[in-house]
Amino acid sequence: MNALRNKVQLIGNLGSKIEVKTTESGKVVGRVNIATNEVYRNAKGEKITETTWTNLVIWGKNAEILEKYTDKGSEIAVEGKLSNRSYTDKSGEKKYITEVVVNEVLLLGGGSKAEKAHSEAAEANYPF
């Protein structure tokens, strides 16, 4: 390994339609969660599936493309970095959030929506 760095890669299904907003400075940001599954056999030989939910933060054109071409349950692959932040809620309690800030997105599962998204990204010279 040349350099260790904060890098996360996930393949999973969206838990909902992405929620996209525009910040006061005009930047587009989307938030959605993704379900990833791990399948294994326990000591009794029973097949166990564990689902992990991860919050994603997606900026710019990637957020716009996901809003346009995906829905709840869509399968995607993402690459990004793990981010931790905190805030104080209305009752004064400090809350902590871990999320993946996404750099790259790939729509999986094929179909016409995925093809349109990749073609739109290519036309815009965007590395989707």
Backbone as XML, in Angstrom:
<?xml version="1.0"?>
<chain id="A" units="angstrom">
  <residue number="1" name="MET">
    <atom name="N" x="0.833" y="-1.175" z="0.000"/>
    <atom name="CA" x="0.000" y="0.000" z="0.000"/>
    <atom name="C" x="0.879" y="1.241" z="0.000"/>
  </residue>
  <residue number="2" name="ASN">
    <atom name="N" x="0.685" y="2.061" z="-0.996"/>
    <atom name="CA" x="1.464" y="3.296" z="-1.058"/>
    <atom name="C" x="1.031" y="4.293" z="-0.002"/>
  </residue>
  <residue number="3" name="ALA">
    <atom name="N" x="-0.288" y="4.418" z="0.174"/>
    <atom name="CA" x="-0.787" y="5.382" z="1.161"/>
    <atom name="C" x="-2.105" y="4.877" z="1.723"/>
  </residue>
  <residue number="4" name="LEU">
    <atom name="N" x="-2.245" y="4.973" z="3.011"/>
    <atom name="CA" x="-3.516" y="4.636" z="3.636"/>
    <atom name="C" x="-4.383" y="5.883" z="3.592"/>
  </residue>
  <residue number="5" name="ARG">
    <atom name="N" x="-5.656" y="5.681" z="3.293"/>
    <atom name="CA" x="-6.554" y="6.823" z="3.248"/>
    <atom name="C" x="-7.963" y="6.399" z="3.588"/>
  </residue>
  <residue number="6" name="ASN">
    <atom name="N" x="-8.795" y="7.351" z="3.787"/>
    <atom name="CA" x="-10.185" y="7.141" z="4.140"/>
    <atom name="C" x="-10.967" y="6.869" z="2.853"/>
  </residue>
  <residue number="7" name="LYS">
    <atom name="N" x="-11.301" y="5.594" z="2.601"/>
    <atom name="CA" x="-11.983" y="5.232" z="1.367"/>
    <atom name="C" x="-13.020" y="4.157" z="1.678"/>
  </residue>
  <residue number="8" name="VAL">
    <atom name="N" x="-14.240" y="4.360" z="1.181"/>
    <atom name="CA" x="-15.330" y="3.433" z="1.398"/>
    <atom name="C" x="-15.944" y="3.076" z="0.046"/>
  </residue>
  <residue number="9" name="GLN">
    <atom name="N" x="-16.212" y="1.794" z="-0.171"/>
    <atom name="CA" x="-16.912" y="1.335" z="-1.368"/>
    <atom name="C" x="-18.080" y="0.472" z="-0.922"/>
  </residue>
  <residue number="10" name="LEU">
    <atom name="N" x="-19.270" y="0.773" z="-1.438"/>
    <atom name="CA" x="-20.468" y="0.026" z="-1.070"/>
    <atom name="C" x="-21.297" y="-0.301" z="-2.307"/>
  </residue>
  <residue number="11" name="ILE">
    <atom name="N" x="-21.919" y="-1.460" z="-2.293"/>
    <atom name="CA" x="-22.913" y="-1.829" z="-3.301"/>
    <atom name="C" x="-24.158" y="-2.220" z="-2.518"/>
  </residue>
  <residue number="12" name="GLY">
    <atom name="N" x="-25.268" y="-1.600" z="-2.872"/>
    <atom name="CA" x="-26.496" y="-1.900" z="-2.149"/>
    <atom name="C" x="-27.706" y="-1.287" z="-2.808"/>
  </residue>
  <residue number="13" name="ASN">
    <atom name="N" x="-28.805" y="-1.265" z="-2.058"/>
    <atom name="CA" x="-30.077" y="-0.759" z="-2.565"/>
    <atom name="C" x="-30.502" y="0.464" z="-1.772"/>
  </residue>
  <residue number="14" name="LEU">
    <atom name="N" x="-31.034" y="1.465" z="-2.495"/>
    <atom name="CA" x="-31.490" y="2.682" z="-1.847"/>
    <atom name="C" x="-32.700" y="2.394" z="-0.968"/>
  </residue>
  <residue number="15" name="GLY">
    <atom name="N" x="-32.716" y="2.995" z="0.216"/>
    <atom name="CA" x="-33.824" y="2.804" z="1.143"/>
    <atom name="C" x="-35.000" y="3.711" z="0.862"/>
  </residue>
  <residue number="16" name="SER">
    <atom name="N" x="-34.794" y="4.717" z="0.016"/>
    <atom name="CA" x="-35.855" y="5.658" z="-0.329"/>
    <atom name="C" x="-35.428" y="6.423" z="-1.572"/>
  </residue>
  <residue number="17" name="LYS">
    <atom name="N" x="-36.280" y="7.301" z="-2.036"/>
    <atom name="CA" x="-35.921" y="8.227" z="-3.103"/>
    <atom name="C" x="-34.950" y="9.238" z="-2.510"/>
  </residue>
  <residue number="18" name="ILE">
    <atom name="N" x="-33.914" y="9.625" z="-3.239"/>
    <atom name="CA" x="-32.945" y="10.596" z="-2.734"/>
    <atom name="C" x="-33.643" y="11.934" z="-2.486"/>
  </residue>
  <residue number="19" name="GLU">
    <atom name="N" x="-33.264" y="12.594" z="-1.408"/>
    <atom name="CA" x="-33.789" y="13.915" z="-1.079"/>
    <atom name="C" x="-32.737" y="14.937" z="-1.485"/>
  </residue>
  <residue number="20" name="VAL">
    <atom name="N" x="-33.057" y="15.765" z="-2.488"/>
    <atom name="CA" x="-32.088" y="16.722" z="-3.029"/>
    <atom name="C" x="-32.513" y="18.143" z="-2.674"/>
  </residue>
  <residue number="21" name="LYS">
    <atom name="N" x="-31.535" y="18.933" z="-2.244"/>
    <atom name="CA" x="-31.766" y="20.344" z="-1.904"/>
    <atom name="C" x="-30.655" y="21.186" z="-2.508"/>
  </residue>
  <residue number="22" name="THR">
    <atom name="N" x="-30.918" y="22.483" z="-2.608"/>
    <atom name="CA" x="-29.902" y="23.426" z="-3.042"/>
    <atom name="C" x="-29.541" y="24.296" z="-1.848"/>
  </residue>
  <residue number="23" name="THR">
    <atom name="N" x="-28.240" y="24.392" z="-1.562"/>
    <atom name="CA" x="-27.786" y="25.190" z="-0.420"/>
    <atom name="C" x="-27.923" y="26.670" z="-0.740"/>
  </residue>
  <residue number="24" name="GLU">
    <atom name="N" x="-27.755" y="27.511" z="0.282"/>
    <atom name="CA" x="-27.826" y="28.961" z="0.086"/>
    <atom name="C" x="-26.776" y="29.441" z="-0.910"/>
  </residue>
  <residue number="25" name="SER">
    <atom name="N" x="-25.649" y="28.726" z="-0.979"/>
    <atom name="CA" x="-24.586" y="29.118" z="-1.905"/>
    <atom name="C" x="-24.806" y="28.570" z="-3.311"/>
  </residue>
  <residue number="26" name="GLY">
    <atom name="N" x="-25.918" y="27.831" z="-3.513"/>
    <atom name="CA" x="-26.252" y="27.343" z="-4.846"/>
    <atom name="C" x="-25.757" y="25.945" z="-5.162"/>
  </residue>
  <residue number="27" name="LYS">
    <atom name="N" x="-25.138" y="25.275" z="-4.200"/>
    <atom name="CA" x="-24.657" y="23.908" z="-4.442"/>
    <atom name="C" x="-25.788" y="22.907" z="-4.217"/>
  </residue>
  <residue number="28" name="VAL">
    <atom name="N" x="-25.801" y="21.851" z="-5.027"/>
    <atom name="CA" x="-26.810" y="20.801" z="-4.922"/>
    <atom name="C" x="-26.271" y="19.686" z="-4.040"/>
  </residue>
  <residue number="29" name="VAL">
    <atom name="N" x="-27.090" y="19.243" z="-3.066"/>
    <atom name="CA" x="-26.695" y="18.158" z="-2.172"/>
    <atom name="C" x="-27.877" y="17.209" z="-2.006"/>
  </residue>
  <residue number="30" name="GLY">
    <atom name="N" x="-27.564" y="15.923" z="-2.025"/>
    <atom name="CA" x="-28.592" y="14.906" z="-1.835"/>
    <atom name="C" x="-28.247" y="14.025" z="-0.655"/>
  </residue>
  <residue number="31" name="ARG">
    <atom name="N" x="-29.294" y="13.524" z="0.001"/>
    <atom name="CA" x="-29.119" y="12.606" z="1.123"/>
    <atom name="C" x="-30.047" y="11.421" z="0.927"/>
  </residue>
  <residue number="32" name="VAL">
    <atom name="N" x="-29.501" y="10.226" z="1.178"/>
    <atom name="CA" x="-30.269" y="8.995" z="1.055"/>
    <atom name="C" x="-29.530" y="7.917" z="1.844"/>
  </residue>
  <residue number="33" name="ASN">
    <atom name="N" x="-30.209" y="6.847" z="2.203"/>
    <atom name="CA" x="-29.499" y="5.745" z="2.850"/>
    <atom name="C" x="-29.485" y="4.533" z="1.923"/>
  </residue>
  <residue number="34" name="ILE">
    <atom name="N" x="-28.500" y="3.678" z="2.163"/>
    <atom name="CA" x="-28.297" y="2.499" z="1.330"/>
    <atom name="C" x="-28.217" y="1.272" z="2.239"/>
  </residue>
  <residue number="35" name="ALA">
    <atom name="N" x="-28.853" y="0.199" z="1.797"/>
    <atom name="CA" x="-28.820" y="-1.066" z="2.529"/>
    <atom name="C" x="-27.821" y="-1.998" z="1.862"/>
  </residue>
  <residue number="36" name="THR">
    <atom name="N" x="-26.891" y="-2.508" z="2.665"/>
    <atom name="CA" x="-25.952" y="-3.515" z="2.163"/>
    <atom name="C" x="-26.184" y="-4.789" z="2.965"/>
  </residue>
  <residue number="37" name="ASN">
    <atom name="N" x="-26.066" y="-5.920" z="2.297"/>
    <atom name="CA" x="-26.332" y="-7.209" z="2.940"/>
    <atom name="C" x="-25.082" y="-8.058" z="3.023"/>
  </residue>
  <residue number="38" name="GLU">
    <atom name="N" x="-24.931" y="-8.727" z="4.152"/>
    <atom name="CA" x="-23.871" y="-9.712" z="4.330"/>
    <atom name="C" x="-24.552" y="-11.043" z="4.638"/>
  </residue>
  <residue number="39" name="VAL">
    <atom name="N" x="-24.206" y="-12.059" z="3.873"/>
    <atom name="CA" x="-24.813" y="-13.378" z="4.048"/>
    <atom name="C" x="-23.735" y="-14.350" z="4.524"/>
  </residue>
  <residue number="40" name="TYR">
    <atom name="N" x="-24.061" y="-15.103" z="5.579"/>
    <atom name="CA" x="-23.130" y="-16.100" z="6.099"/>
    <atom name="C" x="-23.919" y="-17.224" z="6.768"/>
  </residue>
  <residue number="41" name="ARG">
    <atom name="N" x="-23.214" y="-18.279" z="7.139"/>
    <atom name="CA" x="-23.843" y="-19.403" z="7.852"/>
    <atom name="C" x="-23.358" y="-19.385" z="9.298"/>
  </residue>
  <residue number="42" name="ASN">
    <atom name="N" x="-24.301" y="-19.568" z="10.212"/>
    <atom name="CA" x="-23.932" y="-19.596" z="11.627"/>
    <atom name="C" x="-23.412" y="-20.985" z="12.008"/>
  </residue>
  <residue number="43" name="ALA">
    <atom name="N" x="-23.133" y="-21.179" z="13.290"/>
    <atom name="CA" x="-22.565" y="-22.445" z="13.772"/>
    <atom name="C" x="-23.486" y="-23.633" z="13.509"/>
  </residue>
  <residue number="44" name="LYS">
    <atom name="N" x="-24.787" y="-23.399" z="13.418"/>
    <atom name="CA" x="-25.756" y="-24.465" z="13.146"/>
    <atom name="C" x="-25.936" y="-24.724" z="11.649"/>
  </residue>
  <residue number="45" name="GLY">
    <atom name="N" x="-25.231" y="-23.949" z="10.827"/>
    <atom name="CA" x="-25.339" y="-24.121" z="9.381"/>
    <atom name="C" x="-26.493" y="-23.349" z="8.765"/>
  </residue>
  <residue number="46" name="GLU">
    <atom name="N" x="-27.177" y="-22.536" z="9.560"/>
    <atom name="CA" x="-28.297" y="-21.749" z="9.049"/>
    <atom name="C" x="-27.790" y="-20.518" z="8.302"/>
  </residue>
  <residue number="47" name="LYS">
    <atom name="N" x="-28.441" y="-20.204" z="7.202"/>
    <atom name="CA" x="-28.071" y="-19.035" z="6.410"/>
    <atom name="C" x="-28.615" y="-17.781" z="7.094"/>
  </residue>
  <residue number="48" name="ILE">
    <atom name="N" x="-27.727" y="-16.842" z="7.376"/>
    <atom name="CA" x="-28.082" y="-15.600" z="8.056"/>
    <atom name="C" x="-27.776" y="-14.432" z="7.123"/>
  </residue>
  <residue number="49" name="THR">
    <atom name="N" x="-28.726" y="-13.514" z="7.003"/>
    <atom name="CA" x="-28.512" y="-12.287" z="6.237"/>
    <atom name="C" x="-28.584" y="-11.112" z="7.189"/>
  </residue>
  <residue number="50" name="GLU">
    <atom name="N" x="-27.531" y="-10.322" z="7.242"/>
    <atom name="CA" x="-27.497" y="-9.117" z="8.064"/>
    <atom name="C" x="-27.489" y="-7.904" z="7.148"/>
  </residue>
  <residue number="51" name="THR">
    <atom name="N" x="-28.390" y="-6.982" z="7.402"/>
    <atom name="CA" x="-28.487" y="-5.754" z="6.616"/>
    <atom name="C" x="-27.914" y="-4.594" z="7.422"/>
  </residue>
  <residue number="52" name="THR">
    <atom name="N" x="-27.060" y="-3.812" z="6.786"/>
    <atom name="CA" x="-26.501" y="-2.612" z="7.394"/>
    <atom name="C" x="-26.976" y="-1.405" z="6.601"/>
  </residue>
  <residue number="53" name="TRP">
    <atom name="N" x="-27.484" y="-0.404" z="7.304"/>
    <atom name="CA" x="-27.940" y="0.844" z="6.671"/>
    <atom name="C" x="-26.874" y="1.903" z="6.851"/>
  </residue>
  <residue number="54" name="THR">
    <atom name="N" x="-26.537" y="2.587" z="5.756"/>
    <atom name="CA" x="-25.513" y="3.623" z="5.774"/>
    <atom name="C" x="-26.071" y="4.887" z="5.148"/>
  </residue>
  <residue number="55" name="ASN">
    <atom name="N" x="-25.859" y="6.029" z="5.818"/>
    <atom name="CA" x="-26.286" y="7.318" z="5.281"/>
    <atom name="C" x="-25.285" y="7.805" z="4.243"/>
  </residue>
  <residue number="56" name="LEU">
    <atom name="N" x="-25.792" y="8.306" z="3.116"/>
    <atom name="CA" x="-24.948" y="8.841" z="2.053"/>
    <atom name="C" x="-25.214" y="10.330" z="1.881"/>
  </residue>
  <residue number="57" name="VAL">
    <atom name="N" x="-24.169" y="11.088" z="1.590"/>
    <atom name="CA" x="-24.265" y="12.493" z="1.212"/>
    <atom name="C" x="-23.660" y="12.595" z="-0.179"/>
  </residue>
  <residue number="58" name="ILE">
    <atom name="N" x="-24.432" y="13.123" z="-1.121"/>
    <atom name="CA" x="-24.004" y="13.141" z="-2.525"/>
    <atom name="C" x="-24.140" y="14.567" z="-3.057"/>
  </residue>
  <residue number="59" name="TRP">
    <atom name="N" x="-23.077" y="15.092" z="-3.613"/>
    <atom name="CA" x="-23.055" y="16.484" z="-4.075"/>
    <atom name="C" x="-23.161" y="16.583" z="-5.594"/>
  </residue>
  <residue number="60" name="GLY">
    <atom name="N" x="-23.638" y="17.721" z="-6.069"/>
    <atom name="CA" x="-23.574" y="18.117" z="-7.467"/>
    <atom name="C" x="-24.332" y="17.244" z="-8.441"/>
  </residue>
  <residue number="61" name="LYS">
    <atom name="N" x="-23.680" y="17.007" z="-9.572"/>
    <atom name="CA" x="-24.298" y="16.274" z="-10.682"/>
    <atom name="C" x="-24.682" y="14.852" z="-10.273"/>
  </residue>
  <residue number="62" name="ASN">
    <atom name="N" x="-23.878" y="14.204" z="-9.425"/>
    <atom name="CA" x="-24.232" y="12.856" z="-8.969"/>
    <atom name="C" x="-25.583" y="12.855" z="-8.265"/>
  </residue>
  <residue number="63" name="ALA">
    <atom name="N" x="-25.844" y="13.856" z="-7.428"/>
    <atom name="CA" x="-27.132" y="13.946" z="-6.734"/>
    <atom name="C" x="-28.264" y="14.167" z="-7.735"/>
  </residue>
  <residue number="64" name="GLU">
    <atom name="N" x="-28.034" y="15.028" z="-8.708"/>
    <atom name="CA" x="-29.060" y="15.312" z="-9.722"/>
    <atom name="C" x="-29.386" y="14.071" z="-10.550"/>
  </residue>
  <residue number="65" name="ILE">
    <atom name="N" x="-28.374" y="13.317" z="-10.919"/>
    <atom name="CA" x="-28.587" y="12.103" z="-11.717"/>
    <atom name="C" x="-29.324" y="11.048" z="-10.908"/>
  </residue>
  <residue number="66" name="LEU">
    <atom name="N" x="-28.938" y="10.882" z="-9.629"/>
    <atom name="CA" x="-29.648" y="9.910" z="-8.798"/>
    <atom name="C" x="-31.108" y="10.313" z="-8.605"/>
  </residue>
  <residue number="67" name="GLU">
    <atom name="N" x="-31.360" y="11.605" z="-8.454"/>
    <atom name="CA" x="-32.744" y="12.076" z="-8.296"/>
    <atom name="C" x="-33.569" y="11.763" z="-9.542"/>
  </residue>
  <residue number="68" name="LYS">
    <atom name="N" x="-32.950" y="11.924" z="-10.682"/>
    <atom name="CA" x="-33.657" y="11.744" z="-11.952"/>
    <atom name="C" x="-33.855" y="10.274" z="-12.325"/>
  </residue>
  <residue number="69" name="TYR">
    <atom name="N" x="-32.879" y="9.416" z="-12.003"/>
    <atom name="CA" x="-32.887" y="8.056" z="-12.548"/>
    <atom name="C" x="-33.027" y="6.925" z="-11.522"/>
  </residue>
  <residue number="70" name="THR">
    <atom name="N" x="-33.140" y="7.240" z="-10.238"/>
    <atom name="CA" x="-33.278" y="6.158" z="-9.261"/>
    <atom name="C" x="-34.523" y="6.350" z="-8.409"/>
  </residue>
  <residue number="71" name="ASP">
    <atom name="N" x="-34.871" y="5.297" z="-7.709"/>
    <atom name="CA" x="-35.999" y="5.310" z="-6.800"/>
    <atom name="C" x="-35.677" y="4.380" z="-5.643"/>
  </residue>
  <residue number="72" name="LYS">
    <atom name="N" x="-36.581" y="4.263" z="-4.710"/>
    <atom name="CA" x="-36.412" y="3.334" z="-3.598"/>
    <atom name="C" x="-36.147" y="1.936" z="-4.157"/>
  </residue>
  <residue number="73" name="GLY">
    <atom name="N" x="-35.126" y="1.268" z="-3.635"/>
    <atom name="CA" x="-34.795" y="-0.083" z="-4.064"/>
    <atom name="C" x="-33.789" y="-0.168" z="-5.187"/>
  </residue>
  <residue number="74" name="SER">
    <atom name="N" x="-33.484" y="0.954" z="-5.861"/>
    <atom name="CA" x="-32.502" y="0.935" z="-6.951"/>
    <atom name="C" x="-31.151" y="0.464" z="-6.426"/>
  </residue>
  <residue number="75" name="GLU">
    <atom name="N" x="-30.489" y="-0.391" z="-7.217"/>
    <atom name="CA" x="-29.169" y="-0.880" z="-6.833"/>
    <atom name="C" x="-28.105" y="0.049" z="-7.380"/>
  </residue>
  <residue number="76" name="ILE">
    <atom name="N" x="-27.193" y="0.488" z="-6.488"/>
    <atom name="CA" x="-26.109" y="1.371" z="-6.899"/>
    <atom name="C" x="-24.809" y="0.928" z="-6.238"/>
  </residue>
  <residue number="77" name="ALA">
    <atom name="N" x="-23.708" y="1.399" z="-6.812"/>
    <atom name="CA" x="-22.387" y="1.249" z="-6.211"/>
    <atom name="C" x="-21.871" y="2.662" z="-5.963"/>
  </residue>
  <residue number="78" name="VAL">
    <atom name="N" x="-21.260" y="2.886" z="-4.801"/>
    <atom name="CA" x="-20.714" y="4.196" z="-4.483"/>
    <atom name="C" x="-19.298" y="4.051" z="-3.945"/>
  </residue>
  <residue number="79" name="GLU">
    <atom name="N" x="-18.529" y="5.125" z="-4.138"/>
    <atom name="CA" x="-17.212" y="5.223" z="-3.536"/>
    <atom name="C" x="-17.107" y="6.605" z="-2.915"/>
  </residue>
  <residue number="80" name="GLY">
    <atom name="N" x="-16.560" y="6.663" z="-1.729"/>
    <atom name="CA" x="-16.433" y="7.945" z="-1.052"/>
    <atom name="C" x="-15.578" y="7.826" z="0.176"/>
  </residue>
  <residue number="81" name="LYS">
    <atom name="N" x="-15.810" y="8.757" z="1.118"/>
    <atom name="CA" x="-15.033" y="8.746" z="2.353"/>
    <atom name="C" x="-15.972" y="8.782" z="3.545"/>
  </residue>
  <residue number="82" name="LEU">
    <atom name="N" x="-15.547" y="8.172" z="4.632"/>
    <atom name="CA" x="-16.310" y="8.137" z="5.865"/>
    <atom name="C" x="-16.175" y="9.484" z="6.566"/>
  </residue>
  <residue number="83" name="SER">
    <atom name="N" x="-17.305" y="10.019" z="7.028"/>
    <atom name="CA" x="-17.307" y="11.318" z="7.683"/>
    <atom name="C" x="-18.122" y="11.243" z="8.969"/>
  </residue>
  <residue number="84" name="ASN">
    <atom name="N" x="-17.613" y="11.858" z="10.015"/>
    <atom name="CA" x="-18.318" y="11.936" z="11.297"/>
    <atom name="C" x="-18.600" y="13.399" z="11.602"/>
  </residue>
  <residue number="85" name="ARG">
    <atom name="N" x="-19.807" y="13.668" z="12.107"/>
    <atom name="CA" x="-20.139" y="15.031" z="12.509"/>
    <atom name="C" x="-21.092" y="14.961" z="13.691"/>
  </residue>
  <residue number="86" name="SER">
    <atom name="N" x="-21.274" y="16.105" z="14.334"/>
    <atom name="CA" x="-22.194" y="16.163" z="15.463"/>
    <atom name="C" x="-22.979" y="17.461" z="15.405"/>
  </residue>
  <residue number="87" name="TYR">
    <atom name="N" x="-24.106" y="17.472" z="16.093"/>
    <atom name="CA" x="-24.927" y="18.666" z="16.208"/>
    <atom name="C" x="-25.733" y="18.563" z="17.495"/>
  </residue>
  <residue number="88" name="THR">
    <atom name="N" x="-26.290" y="19.679" z="17.920"/>
    <atom name="CA" x="-27.136" y="19.704" z="19.107"/>
    <atom name="C" x="-28.581" y="19.840" z="18.647"/>
  </residue>
  <residue number="89" name="ASP">
    <atom name="N" x="-29.436" y="18.908" z="19.079"/>
    <atom name="CA" x="-30.839" y="18.944" z="18.651"/>
    <atom name="C" x="-31.622" y="19.994" z="19.443"/>
  </residue>
  <residue number="90" name="LYS">
    <atom name="N" x="-32.912" y="20.122" z="19.132"/>
    <atom name="CA" x="-33.764" y="21.152" z="19.737"/>
    <atom name="C" x="-33.861" y="21.021" z="21.253"/>
  </residue>
  <residue number="91" name="SER">
    <atom name="N" x="-33.720" y="19.795" z="21.765"/>
    <atom name="CA" x="-33.811" y="19.589" z="23.220"/>
    <atom name="C" x="-32.457" y="19.778" z="23.912"/>
  </residue>
  <residue number="92" name="GLY">
    <atom name="N" x="-31.418" y="20.166" z="23.161"/>
    <atom name="CA" x="-30.108" y="20.418" z="23.739"/>
    <atom name="C" x="-29.212" y="19.197" z="23.827"/>
  </residue>
  <residue number="93" name="GLU">
    <atom name="N" x="-29.664" y="18.082" z="23.280"/>
    <atom name="CA" x="-28.881" y="16.841" z="23.328"/>
    <atom name="C" x="-27.936" y="16.780" z="22.123"/>
  </residue>
  <residue number="94" name="LYS">
    <atom name="N" x="-26.681" y="16.416" z="22.395"/>
    <atom name="CA" x="-25.698" y="16.303" z="21.320"/>
    <atom name="C" x="-25.902" y="14.992" z="20.574"/>
  </residue>
  <residue number="95" name="LYS">
    <atom name="N" x="-25.972" y="15.056" z="19.235"/>
    <atom name="CA" x="-26.164" y="13.891" z="18.374"/>
    <atom name="C" x="-24.929" y="13.715" z="17.495"/>
  </residue>
  <residue number="96" name="TYR">
    <atom name="N" x="-24.605" y="12.449" z="17.221"/>
    <atom name="CA" x="-23.455" y="12.117" z="16.388"/>
    <atom name="C" x="-23.932" y="11.359" z="15.160"/>
  </residue>
  <residue number="97" name="ILE">
    <atom name="N" x="-23.363" y="11.696" z="14.003"/>
    <atom name="CA" x="-23.758" y="11.065" z="12.745"/>
    <atom name="C" x="-22.508" y="10.606" z="12.001"/>
  </residue>
  <residue number="98" name="THR">
    <atom name="N" x="-22.572" y="9.380" z="11.508"/>
    <atom name="CA" x="-21.536" y="8.862" z="10.620"/>
    <atom name="C" x="-22.174" y="8.660" z="9.262"/>
  </residue>
  <residue number="99" name="GLU">
    <atom name="N" x="-21.526" y="9.142" z="8.212"/>
    <atom name="CA" x="-22.076" y="9.033" z="6.865"/>
    <atom name="C" x="-20.937" y="8.893" z="5.864"/>
  </residue>
  <residue number="100" name="VAL">
    <atom name="N" x="-21.298" y="8.488" z="4.657"/>
    <atom name="CA" x="-20.327" y="8.396" z="3.573"/>
    <atom name="C" x="-20.559" y="9.569" z="2.628"/>
  </residue>
  <residue number="101" name="VAL">
    <atom name="N" x="-19.526" y="10.382" z="2.440"/>
    <atom name="CA" x="-19.575" y="11.471" z="1.471"/>
    <atom name="C" x="-19.109" y="10.875" z="0.146"/>
  </residue>
  <residue number="102" name="VAL">
    <atom name="N" x="-20.034" y="10.812" z="-0.805"/>
    <atom name="CA" x="-19.830" y="10.064" z="-2.045"/>
    <atom name="C" x="-19.072" y="10.895" z="-3.077"/>
  </residue>
  <residue number="103" name="ASN">
    <atom name="N" x="-18.066" y="10.266" z="-3.716"/>
    <atom name="CA" x="-17.314" y="10.878" z="-4.816"/>
    <atom name="C" x="-17.770" y="10.336" z="-6.166"/>
  </residue>
  <residue number="104" name="GLU">
    <atom name="N" x="-18.040" y="9.034" z="-6.206"/>
    <atom name="CA" x="-18.421" y="8.384" z="-7.458"/>
    <atom name="C" x="-19.635" y="7.502" z="-7.252"/>
  </residue>
  <residue number="105" name="VAL">
    <atom name="N" x="-20.482" y="7.441" z="-8.290"/>
    <atom name="CA" x="-21.700" y="6.626" z="-8.252"/>
    <atom name="C" x="-21.783" y="5.825" z="-9.536"/>
  </residue>
  <residue number="106" name="LEU">
    <atom name="N" x="-22.281" y="4.597" z="-9.416"/>
    <atom name="CA" x="-22.531" y="3.759" z="-10.580"/>
    <atom name="C" x="-23.908" y="3.133" z="-10.401"/>
  </residue>
  <residue number="107" name="LEU">
    <atom name="N" x="-24.785" y="3.335" z="-11.379"/>
    <atom name="CA" x="-26.101" y="2.702" z="-11.337"/>
    <atom name="C" x="-25.946" y="1.269" z="-11.809"/>
  </residue>
  <residue number="108" name="LEU">
    <atom name="N" x="-26.478" y="0.340" z="-11.036"/>
    <atom name="CA" x="-26.394" y="-1.077" z="-11.366"/>
    <atom name="C" x="-27.760" y="-1.592" z="-11.776"/>
  </residue>
  <residue number="109" name="GLY">
    <atom name="N" x="-27.817" y="-2.817" z="-12.226"/>
    <atom name="CA" x="-29.092" y="-3.422" z="-12.579"/>
    <atom name="C" x="-29.511" y="-3.187" z="-14.014"/>
  </residue>
  <residue number="110" name="GLY">
    <atom name="N" x="-28.752" y="-2.408" z="-14.751"/>
    <atom name="CA" x="-29.068" y="-2.183" z="-16.155"/>
    <atom name="C" x="-30.390" y="-1.466" z="-16.341"/>
  </residue>
  <residue number="111" name="GLY">
    <atom name="N" x="-31.055" y="-1.772" z="-17.437"/>
    <atom name="CA" x="-32.337" y="-1.137" z="-17.720"/>
    <atom name="C" x="-32.149" y="0.197" z="-18.403"/>
  </residue>
  <residue number="112" name="SER">
    <atom name="N" x="-33.230" y="0.724" z="-18.917"/>
    <atom name="CA" x="-33.168" y="1.952" z="-19.706"/>
    <atom name="C" x="-32.803" y="3.160" z="-18.855"/>
  </residue>
  <residue number="113" name="LYS">
    <atom name="N" x="-33.245" y="3.203" z="-17.587"/>
    <atom name="CA" x="-32.899" y="4.345" z="-16.733"/>
    <atom name="C" x="-31.392" y="4.442" z="-16.522"/>
  </residue>
  <residue number="114" name="ALA">
    <atom name="N" x="-30.740" y="3.320" z="-16.243"/>
    <atom name="CA" x="-29.293" y="3.324" z="-16.020"/>
    <atom name="C" x="-28.565" y="3.739" z="-17.291"/>
  </residue>
  <residue number="115" name="GLU">
    <atom name="N" x="-29.020" y="3.232" z="-18.436"/>
    <atom name="CA" x="-28.394" y="3.587" z="-19.708"/>
    <atom name="C" x="-28.546" y="5.080" z="-19.983"/>
  </residue>
  <residue number="116" name="LYS">
    <atom name="N" x="-29.726" y="5.645" z="-19.717"/>
    <atom name="CA" x="-29.947" y="7.079" z="-19.933"/>
    <atom name="C" x="-29.054" y="7.911" z="-19.020"/>
  </residue>
  <residue number="117" name="ALA">
    <atom name="N" x="-28.920" y="7.484" z="-17.766"/>
    <atom name="CA" x="-28.081" y="8.219" z="-16.816"/>
    <atom name="C" x="-26.629" y="8.231" z="-17.264"/>
  </residue>
  <residue number="118" name="HIS">
    <atom name="N" x="-26.111" y="7.080" z="-17.695"/>
    <atom name="CA" x="-24.714" y="7.009" z="-18.137"/>
    <atom name="C" x="-24.510" y="7.807" z="-19.412"/>
  </residue>
  <residue number="119" name="SER">
    <atom name="N" x="-25.493" y="7.795" z="-20.292"/>
    <atom name="CA" x="-25.377" y="8.550" z="-21.529"/>
    <atom name="C" x="-25.444" y="10.053" z="-21.251"/>
  </residue>
  <residue number="120" name="GLU">
    <atom name="N" x="-26.292" y="10.476" z="-20.314"/>
    <atom name="CA" x="-26.365" y="11.889" z="-19.934"/>
    <atom name="C" x="-25.053" y="12.346" z="-19.314"/>
  </residue>
  <residue number="121" name="ALA">
    <atom name="N" x="-24.472" y="11.527" z="-18.467"/>
    <atom name="CA" x="-23.202" y="11.862" z="-17.835"/>
    <atom name="C" x="-22.096" y="11.960" z="-18.883"/>
  </residue>
  <residue number="122" name="ALA">
    <atom name="N" x="-22.095" y="11.048" z="-19.854"/>
    <atom name="CA" x="-21.073" y="11.078" z="-20.915"/>
    <atom name="C" x="-21.208" y="12.326" z="-21.772"/>
  </residue>
  <residue number="123" name="GLU">
    <atom name="N" x="-22.445" y="12.701" z="-22.098"/>
    <atom name="CA" x="-22.659" y="13.907" z="-22.907"/>
    <atom name="C" x="-22.175" y="15.157" z="-22.188"/>
  </residue>
  <residue number="124" name="ALA">
    <atom name="N" x="-22.326" y="15.160" z="-20.871"/>
    <atom name="CA" x="-21.901" y="16.318" z="-20.080"/>
    <atom name="C" x="-20.425" y="16.231" z="-19.711"/>
  </residue>
  <residue number="125" name="ASN">
    <atom name="N" x="-19.723" y="15.192" z="-20.228"/>
    <atom name="CA" x="-18.314" y="14.967" z="-19.892"/>
    <atom name="C" x="-18.134" y="14.835" z="-18.390"/>
  </residue>
  <residue number="126" name="TYR">
    <atom name="N" x="-19.069" y="14.175" z="-17.754"/>
    <atom name="CA" x="-19.054" y="13.994" z="-16.304"/>
    <atom name="C" x="-18.697" y="12.567" z="-15.974"/>
  </residue>
  <residue number="127" name="PRO">
    <atom name="N" x="-17.705" y="12.321" z="-15.098"/>
    <atom name="CA" x="-17.258" y="10.967" z="-14.793"/>
    <atom name="C" x="-18.216" y="10.245" z="-13.858"/>
  </residue>
  <residue number="128" name="PHE">
    <atom name="N" x="-19.330" y="9.830" z="-14.351"/>
    <atom name="CA" x="-20.373" y="9.154" z="-13.547"/>
    <atom name="C" x="-20.123" y="7.682" z="-13.535"/>
  </residue>
</chain>
